[in-house]
Amino acid sequence: MLESEGQQPAAPASTSGDAVEAEDIQEADWRLIEEPQPSPNPDLDLRRSLATAERQLAEARLQISELEALLEDLPEIFERKFTQRLQPVLERQEQLLADNRTLHQQIQRLAPAPGEVRLRFNPEAAADATAGIQLPQLPQPGRGDRRSWGDRSERRRRAA
């Protein structure tokens, strides 16, 4: 069965029930495709296709020039992005260097000079150590065999 002139025939209709699904699938694939008609004026068709090709060429050249401009800008774009991402890292590095200098100055200030000997003092250890150490009791002057200063001074007066 033929459709209008210049069109391909449609898919044949199936009468079986199982073939209905296959027919639906085939109908989806079959489309009416117009066949090109021979033109009464071939020069007009040639001019139209030439104009279309020139328009496509102009669009392609415009797209190429835009892409070339983008390529020229890419190094600057990458450098700007790199700088933006590097900035926090550099700030952190500067902070760490400043902290390092401060700590180094503290070490230099607290370190003993060459030849200087410093004793360590731990207040907590000192409190514990003095509680456990018993110092000997010294005899008081004037008791026992020892004479007091007063006794000595009397002896000197008598000898004189």
C-alpha positions as CSV (number, residue, x, y, z in Angstrom):
1,M,0.0,0.0,0.0
2,L,1.5,3.3,-1.1
3,E,1.2,6.6,0.7
4,S,1.3,9.9,-1.2
5,E,4.0,10.3,-3.8
6,G,7.5,10.9,-2.4
7,Q,6.9,8.8,0.7
8,Q,7.9,5.3,1.6
9,P,5.2,2.7,2.3
10,A,4.1,2.2,5.9
11,A,4.6,-1.1,7.8
12,P,2.1,-3.8,6.9
13,A,-0.6,-4.5,9.4
14,S,-0.6,-7.9,11.2
15,T,-3.8,-9.7,12.1
16,S,-2.5,-12.2,14.8
17,G,-2.7,-11.3,18.5
18,D,0.9,-12.3,19.3
19,A,2.2,-10.3,16.4
20,V,0.5,-7.1,17.7
21,E,3.5,-6.4,20.0
22,A,6.0,-7.0,17.2
23,E,3.9,-4.8,14.9
24,D,4.0,-2.0,17.5
25,I,7.7,-2.3,17.7
26,Q,8.0,-2.3,13.9
27,E,5.7,0.7,13.6
28,A,8.0,2.6,16.0
29,D,10.9,1.9,13.7
30,W,9.0,2.7,10.5
31,R,8.6,6.3,9.8
32,L,7.4,8.2,6.8
33,I,10.5,9.5,5.2
34,E,10.2,12.0,2.5
35,E,12.3,11.3,-0.5
36,P,14.1,14.3,-2.0
37,Q,12.2,15.7,-4.9
38,P,14.2,16.7,-7.9
39,S,14.4,20.5,-7.9
40,P,13.2,22.4,-10.9
41,N,16.2,24.9,-10.3
42,P,19.5,23.2,-9.5
43,D,21.3,26.5,-9.2
44,L,19.0,27.6,-6.4
45,D,19.6,24.4,-4.5
46,L,23.4,24.9,-5.0
47,R,23.2,28.5,-3.7
48,R,21.2,27.4,-0.7
49,S,23.6,24.7,0.2
50,L,26.5,27.1,-0.3
51,A,24.9,29.7,1.9
52,T,24.3,27.0,4.6
53,A,27.9,25.8,4.3
54,E,29.2,29.4,4.6
55,R,27.0,30.1,7.6
56,Q,28.3,26.9,9.3
57,L,31.8,27.9,8.4
58,A,31.4,31.3,10.0
59,E,29.9,29.7,13.1
60,A,32.8,27.3,13.3
61,R,35.4,30.1,12.9
62,L,33.6,32.1,15.6
63,Q,33.7,29.1,17.9
64,I,37.4,28.6,17.1
65,S,38.3,32.2,17.9
66,E,36.4,31.9,21.2
67,L,38.3,28.7,22.1
68,E,41.6,30.3,21.1
69,A,40.8,33.3,23.4
70,L,40.0,30.9,26.2
71,L,43.3,29.1,25.6
72,E,45.2,32.4,25.9
73,D,43.4,33.1,29.2
74,L,43.9,29.6,30.7
75,P,47.4,30.2,32.1
76,E,46.2,33.3,33.9
77,I,43.1,31.5,35.2
78,F,45.2,28.6,36.5
79,E,47.7,30.9,38.1
80,R,44.9,32.9,39.8
81,K,43.3,29.6,41.1
82,F,46.7,28.3,42.2
83,T,47.4,31.5,44.1
84,Q,44.0,31.4,45.8
85,R,44.5,27.9,47.0
86,L,48.1,28.5,48.0
87,Q,47.3,31.6,50.1
88,P,46.1,29.8,53.2
89,V,49.1,27.4,53.0
90,L,51.5,30.4,52.9
91,E,49.7,32.1,55.8
92,R,50.0,28.9,57.8
93,Q,53.6,28.6,57.0
94,E,54.3,32.2,58.1
95,Q,52.5,31.5,61.4
96,L,54.5,28.4,62.0
97,L,57.8,30.2,61.2
98,A,56.8,33.0,63.6
99,D,56.0,30.4,66.3
100,N,59.3,28.7,65.6
101,R,61.2,32.0,66.0
102,T,59.4,32.7,69.3
103,L,60.2,29.3,70.7
104,H,63.8,29.6,69.6
105,Q,64.1,32.9,71.4
106,Q,62.7,31.4,74.5
107,I,65.1,28.5,74.3
108,Q,68.0,30.9,73.9
109,R,66.9,33.0,76.8
110,L,66.4,30.0,79.1
111,A,69.5,28.0,78.1
112,P,72.5,28.3,80.3
113,A,75.5,30.2,79.0
114,P,78.6,28.2,78.0
115,G,80.3,27.1,81.3
116,E,77.3,28.1,83.4
117,V,75.9,25.4,85.7
118,R,72.2,25.5,86.6
119,L,70.6,23.3,89.2
120,R,67.1,22.1,88.5
121,F,64.5,22.9,91.1
122,N,61.2,21.0,91.2
123,P,59.0,22.5,93.9
124,E,56.8,19.4,94.1
125,A,59.9,17.1,94.5
126,A,61.4,19.5,97.0
127,A,58.3,19.4,99.3
128,D,58.3,15.6,99.2
129,A,62.1,15.4,99.8
130,T,62.1,17.7,102.8
131,A,59.3,15.8,104.5
132,G,61.4,12.6,104.4
133,I,64.8,14.0,105.4
134,Q,65.6,14.3,109.1
135,L,68.3,16.9,109.9
136,P,70.5,16.2,113.0
137,Q,69.9,18.3,116.0
138,L,72.8,20.4,117.0
139,P,73.6,20.9,120.7
140,Q,72.7,24.2,122.0
141,P,75.5,26.3,123.6
142,G,75.5,26.3,127.4
143,R,74.4,22.7,127.8
144,G,76.5,19.8,128.8
145,D,80.3,20.0,128.4
146,R,80.3,22.8,126.1
147,R,80.7,26.2,127.4
148,S,78.5,29.1,126.3
149,W,79.9,32.2,124.8
150,G,79.4,33.9,128.1
151,D,81.6,31.5,129.8
152,R,84.4,32.0,127.4
153,S,84.2,35.8,127.7
154,E,84.6,35.5,131.5
155,R,87.7,33.3,131.1
156,R,89.3,35.9,128.9
157,R,88.7,38.6,131.4
158,R,90.2,36.6,134.2
159,A,93.3,35.8,132.2
160,A,93.9,39.3,131.4
